[in-house]
Amino acid sequence: MAKYYIKCGTLELIYSTNKKPLGAAMDALWETNKFDVLDEYFYIDERGFKDYATALPDTKVYKSKKVMEKAGWTLEK
């Protein structure tokens, strides 16, 4: 079982799962609350929280729009 550190804007979640990183990011969306502000990208790593400045070459980076669409969320304009 993998332990992922998921970061997107103010959302920071440590998540243990058998899912792949994209699936973990989709699950993390359901942990948001009205105070969270999501960024343009989800950063998923097994060694700690990463962002645009600290991401390593093997850090998984997904566009938030892609994660939301895969999770079945719709975006309003």
Secondary structure, 3 states (H helix, E strand, C coil): CEEEEEEECCEEEEEEECCCHHHHHHHHHCCCCCCCCCCCEEEEECCCCCCCCCCCCCCEEEEHHHHHHHCCCCCCC
